[in-house]
Amino acid sequence: MSNDTFNSVTPPDSFAGPGSFVGLDIGGSKTRGILWVNGAIAADASVGSANVQNVSVETARQNMAELFARLDVGDVQVVFAGAGGVDTDDDAAALRGLIAPFVPGARITVVHDTRLLLAAGGSTTGVAVIAGTGSAAWGANADGAQARAGGWGYLLGDEGSGYWLGREAVRYSLHRMDLGAPPDELTQGLLKYCQLEEPGELIGHFHQGTTRRYWAAASPVIFAAAVKGHAHALALVEQAGADLAQMAYQVANQLGITGPIVLGSGLGSNVPALQQAFIKHLAAKGVTDVRILRQDPIAGVPLLVKTQQS
């Protein structure tokens, strides 16, 4: 079973792209940019989110302006950006329009951030799986065919994500309350995270003023309870791994490939229990070329730029 890891943001050997280019990873909570010059990192900066699905257009523009000022990009001619929620040509065009004023005349490419993740795993073919605040899988084969699964957003899906785990812990705690059972270790951890006293308070707290990132940030409560052997927390982690594995398998099956499968983002790169469940469920389906990414997806930009230039 493959379980490779990737830890460098150095461009691939014999990089033949432009002399300088900018990579952007535009997430829900932060935006990271790197300026590469002659194969080396010349600047690396992070600011708040510039994703208009998470912040206002004005906030996104302000954060983008700050980022490009800190990168000092000069007359760079190539920008390659990955972002969540880029599902249509219109989505990509809107983001290009946001970036363009800061790099006049540059060729700007915008893709869904799963493509960055796959390239950061060292490949332009295979399947990338995001397990973070949300979840999604995307893949491509050697013939150029593409497929995706999930990525519909928290109201329609995001199974196996941080938000899904946080919400399911709330549902579990409220169900126990309805049964008249006292708060157990998982519920107590959740109440502490929320700074609440009673399970019943979770209902109003969930619906009034909290965000999907807030509940995704509660996922460590579930993982901590699982480490201590809490049965339902263990079941939630197992289900998350199974759901993410099913997404990956669906995409791989559609494309007629067996890997590599690259798991990344906040949970995917950092939670061993989730990684183990993911690998196990894929192995049961006959898929063993699984790679755990332990770096930001922006590390995939040099390979994508190189491929674009060839």
C-alpha positions as CSV (number, residue, x, y, z in Angstrom):
1,M,0.0,0.0,0.0
2,S,1.4,3.4,-1.0
3,N,1.3,6.1,1.7
4,D,3.7,8.6,0.3
5,T,3.9,12.1,1.7
6,F,5.0,15.4,0.0
7,N,6.6,18.2,1.9
8,S,8.4,20.6,-0.6
9,V,7.2,23.7,-2.4
10,T,10.2,23.6,-4.8
11,P,9.4,23.6,-8.5
12,P,9.9,20.2,-10.2
13,D,13.3,19.4,-11.6
14,S,14.1,20.9,-15.0
15,F,11.3,23.4,-14.6
16,A,10.8,25.0,-18.0
17,G,8.1,27.5,-17.3
18,P,8.3,31.3,-17.4
19,G,11.1,33.1,-15.6
20,S,8.6,34.4,-13.0
21,F,5.1,33.4,-12.0
22,V,2.6,33.7,-9.2
23,G,0.6,30.9,-7.6
24,L,-2.5,31.6,-5.5
25,D,-4.4,29.3,-3.2
26,I,-7.7,31.2,-2.4
27,G,-9.4,29.5,0.5
28,G,-12.4,30.2,2.6
29,S,-10.4,31.6,5.5
30,K,-7.1,32.7,3.9
31,T,-5.4,33.4,0.6
32,R,-1.8,32.4,0.1
33,G,0.4,33.6,-2.7
34,I,3.9,32.6,-3.8
35,L,6.1,34.4,-6.3
36,W,8.6,32.1,-8.1
37,V,11.5,33.6,-9.9
38,N,13.9,31.5,-12.0
39,G,12.8,28.3,-10.1
40,A,13.1,29.7,-6.6
41,I,10.6,31.2,-4.2
42,A,11.1,35.0,-4.1
43,A,8.1,35.9,-1.9
44,D,5.5,34.0,0.1
45,A,2.6,35.8,1.8
46,S,-0.8,35.1,3.3
47,V,-3.8,37.3,3.9
48,G,-7.5,36.9,4.6
49,S,-9.9,35.2,2.2
50,A,-10.3,36.6,-1.3
51,N,-13.0,34.0,-2.1
52,V,-16.2,35.9,-2.9
53,Q,-18.3,32.9,-1.8
54,N,-17.0,33.5,1.8
55,V,-16.4,37.3,2.0
56,S,-17.8,40.4,0.2
57,V,-16.3,41.5,-3.1
58,E,-14.9,44.6,-1.4
59,T,-13.2,42.5,1.3
60,A,-11.9,40.1,-1.3
61,R,-10.5,43.0,-3.4
62,Q,-8.8,44.5,-0.3
63,N,-7.2,41.2,0.7
64,M,-6.0,40.7,-2.9
65,A,-4.5,44.1,-3.0
66,E,-2.6,43.5,0.2
67,L,-1.4,40.2,-1.0
68,F,0.0,41.5,-4.3
69,A,1.6,44.4,-2.5
70,R,3.4,42.0,-0.2
71,L,4.5,39.8,-3.1
72,D,5.9,42.8,-5.1
73,V,5.2,41.0,-8.3
74,G,6.6,43.6,-10.7
75,D,5.8,42.8,-14.3
76,V,5.0,39.1,-13.8
77,Q,3.2,37.6,-16.8
78,V,1.7,34.4,-15.5
79,V,-0.7,33.8,-12.6
80,F,-2.1,30.4,-11.7
81,A,-4.8,30.4,-9.1
82,G,-6.8,27.7,-7.4
83,A,-10.0,28.3,-5.4
84,G,-12.9,26.5,-3.9
85,G,-16.2,27.0,-5.6
86,V,-14.8,27.5,-9.1
87,D,-17.4,25.2,-10.7
88,T,-18.3,27.1,-13.9
89,D,-16.6,29.3,-16.5
90,D,-18.4,32.3,-15.0
91,D,-16.9,31.5,-11.6
92,A,-13.5,31.4,-13.1
93,A,-14.1,34.6,-15.1
94,A,-15.2,36.5,-12.0
95,L,-12.0,35.5,-10.1
96,R,-9.8,36.4,-13.1
97,G,-11.5,39.8,-13.0
98,L,-10.7,40.2,-9.4
99,I,-7.0,39.4,-9.9
100,A,-6.4,41.2,-13.2
101,P,-6.0,44.8,-12.0
102,F,-3.0,43.7,-9.9
103,V,-1.1,42.0,-12.8
104,P,-1.9,44.1,-15.9
105,G,-1.4,42.1,-19.1
106,A,-0.7,38.8,-17.3
107,R,-2.2,35.5,-18.4
108,I,-4.4,34.4,-15.5
109,T,-5.5,30.8,-15.1
110,V,-8.2,29.9,-12.5
111,V,-9.0,26.4,-11.5
112,H,-10.8,24.5,-8.8
113,D,-8.4,24.0,-5.9
114,T,-8.6,20.2,-6.1
115,R,-6.3,20.6,-9.2
116,L,-3.7,22.3,-7.1
117,L,-3.9,19.5,-4.6
118,L,-3.4,16.7,-7.2
119,A,-0.4,18.5,-8.6
120,A,1.1,19.0,-5.2
121,G,0.9,15.3,-4.9
122,G,3.3,15.1,-7.8
123,S,0.9,14.2,-10.6
124,T,-1.4,15.7,-13.2
125,T,-3.5,12.6,-13.5
126,G,-5.3,10.8,-10.7
127,V,-7.8,11.9,-8.1
128,A,-7.5,14.7,-5.5
129,V,-9.7,14.6,-2.4
130,I,-10.2,17.7,-0.3
131,A,-11.1,17.1,3.4
132,G,-11.2,20.4,5.1
133,T,-14.0,22.8,6.0
134,G,-15.8,21.2,3.0
135,S,-15.1,18.1,0.9
136,A,-14.8,17.3,-2.8
137,A,-13.0,15.0,-5.2
138,W,-11.8,15.7,-8.7
139,G,-9.7,13.7,-11.1
140,A,-8.3,13.5,-14.6
141,N,-6.9,10.7,-16.7
142,A,-4.2,10.5,-19.4
143,D,-6.7,11.2,-22.1
144,G,-7.7,14.5,-20.6
145,A,-11.1,13.4,-19.3
146,Q,-12.2,14.9,-16.0
147,A,-14.7,13.9,-13.3
148,R,-15.7,15.1,-9.9
149,A,-17.8,14.1,-6.9
150,G,-19.1,16.2,-4.1
151,G,-18.1,19.8,-3.5
152,W,-21.8,20.8,-3.5
153,G,-21.4,22.9,-0.3
154,Y,-22.5,22.4,3.2
155,L,-26.2,22.7,2.6
156,L,-26.2,19.9,0.0
157,G,-23.3,17.6,1.0
158,D,-19.7,18.0,2.2
159,E,-19.8,14.5,3.8
160,G,-16.6,13.7,5.6
161,S,-15.7,17.4,6.1
162,G,-15.0,19.3,9.2
163,Y,-18.4,21.0,9.0
164,W,-20.1,17.6,8.6
165,L,-18.3,16.3,11.7
166,G,-19.2,19.3,13.8
167,R,-22.9,19.2,12.7
168,E,-23.2,15.5,13.4
169,A,-21.8,15.9,16.9
170,V,-24.5,18.5,17.5
171,R,-27.1,16.2,16.2
172,Y,-25.8,13.4,18.4
173,S,-25.9,15.6,21.5
174,L,-29.4,16.8,20.8
175,H,-30.6,13.2,20.2
176,R,-29.2,12.2,23.6
177,M,-30.9,15.2,25.2
178,D,-34.3,14.1,23.7
179,L,-33.7,10.6,25.2
180,G,-33.1,12.1,28.6
181,A,-29.5,10.9,28.7
182,P,-27.0,13.1,30.5
183,P,-24.2,14.8,28.5
184,D,-21.4,12.4,27.8
185,E,-17.7,13.1,27.0
186,L,-18.4,14.1,23.4
187,T,-21.3,16.4,24.3
188,Q,-19.3,17.9,27.2
189,G,-16.4,18.7,24.8
190,L,-18.8,20.2,22.3
191,L,-20.4,22.4,25.0
192,K,-17.0,23.6,26.2
193,Y,-16.0,24.5,22.6
194,C,-19.3,26.5,22.2
195,Q,-19.0,28.0,25.7
196,L,-22.5,26.7,26.5
197,E,-24.0,25.1,29.7
198,E,-26.7,22.8,28.4
199,P,-27.2,20.7,25.2
200,G,-30.5,22.5,24.5
201,E,-28.6,25.7,23.9
202,L,-27.0,24.1,20.9
203,I,-30.2,24.5,18.9
204,G,-30.2,28.3,19.0
205,H,-26.5,28.5,18.9
206,F,-26.3,26.5,15.7
207,H,-28.9,28.5,13.9
208,Q,-28.0,32.0,15.0
209,G,-24.8,33.7,14.0
210,T,-22.4,30.7,13.7
211,T,-20.7,29.9,10.4
212,R,-19.7,26.7,8.7
213,R,-16.1,27.4,9.5
214,Y,-17.1,27.7,13.2
215,W,-18.5,24.2,13.2
216,A,-15.7,22.8,11.1
217,A,-13.4,24.1,13.8
218,A,-15.2,22.0,16.3
219,S,-14.0,18.8,14.6
220,P,-11.0,18.4,17.0
221,V,-13.6,17.7,19.7
222,I,-14.7,14.6,17.8
223,F,-11.2,13.5,17.1
224,A,-10.2,13.9,20.8
225,A,-13.2,11.9,21.9
226,A,-12.4,9.2,19.3
227,V,-8.8,8.9,20.6
228,K,-10.3,8.2,24.1
229,G,-12.5,5.4,22.6
230,H,-15.8,7.2,22.5
231,A,-18.0,4.9,20.4
232,H,-20.0,7.4,18.5
233,A,-16.9,9.7,17.8
234,L,-15.1,6.6,16.5
235,A,-18.1,5.9,14.3
236,L,-18.2,9.4,12.9
237,V,-14.5,9.3,12.0
238,E,-15.0,5.9,10.3
239,Q,-18.0,7.2,8.4
240,A,-16.1,10.3,7.3
241,G,-13.3,8.2,6.0
242,A,-15.8,5.9,4.2
243,D,-17.6,8.9,2.6
244,L,-14.4,10.5,1.3
245,A,-13.2,7.1,0.0
246,Q,-16.4,6.6,-1.9
247,M,-16.0,10.1,-3.5
248,A,-12.5,9.1,-4.6
249,Y,-13.5,5.7,-5.9
250,Q,-16.5,7.2,-7.8
251,V,-14.2,9.6,-9.7
252,A,-11.5,7.0,-10.3
253,N,-14.0,4.5,-11.6
254,Q,-15.6,7.1,-14.0
255,L,-12.1,7.8,-15.4
256,G,-11.0,4.2,-15.6
257,I,-7.9,4.8,-13.4
258,T,-6.7,3.2,-10.1
259,G,-4.7,6.1,-8.8
260,P,-2.9,7.9,-7.5
261,I,-5.4,9.1,-4.9
262,V,-4.1,12.2,-3.1
263,L,-5.8,13.2,0.2
264,G,-5.2,16.7,1.5
265,S,-6.4,19.9,3.0
266,G,-6.8,20.6,6.8
267,L,-8.2,17.3,8.0
268,G,-6.9,15.1,5.2
269,S,-3.3,16.2,5.7
270,N,-3.3,16.3,9.5
271,V,-5.7,13.7,11.1
272,P,-4.2,10.2,11.2
273,A,-7.4,8.5,12.2
274,L,-9.2,9.9,9.2
275,Q,-6.3,9.0,6.9
276,Q,-6.4,5.5,8.2
277,A,-10.1,5.1,7.7
278,F,-9.8,6.6,4.2
279,I,-6.9,4.2,3.2
280,K,-8.7,1.2,4.6
281,H,-12.0,1.9,2.7
282,L,-10.2,2.4,-0.5
283,A,-8.1,-0.8,0.0
284,A,-11.4,-2.7,0.4
285,K,-12.3,-1.4,-3.1
286,G,-9.0,-2.5,-4.5
287,V,-7.4,0.9,-4.6
288,T,-4.0,1.0,-2.9
289,D,-2.1,3.9,-4.5
290,V,-3.0,6.5,-1.9
291,R,-0.9,9.5,-1.0
292,I,-1.3,11.8,2.0
293,L,-0.4,15.4,1.2
294,R,1.4,17.2,4.1
295,Q,1.8,20.6,2.5
296,D,-0.4,23.4,1.1
297,P,-1.9,22.7,-2.3
298,I,-0.2,25.8,-3.7
299,A,2.9,23.6,-3.9
300,G,1.3,22.1,-7.1
301,V,1.4,25.4,-9.0
302,P,4.9,24.9,-10.6
303,L,3.9,21.6,-12.1
304,L,0.7,23.0,-13.5
305,V,2.5,26.0,-15.0
306,K,5.1,23.7,-16.5
307,T,2.4,21.5,-18.0
308,Q,0.6,24.5,-19.3
309,Q,3.8,25.7,-21.0
310,S,4.5,22.4,-22.7
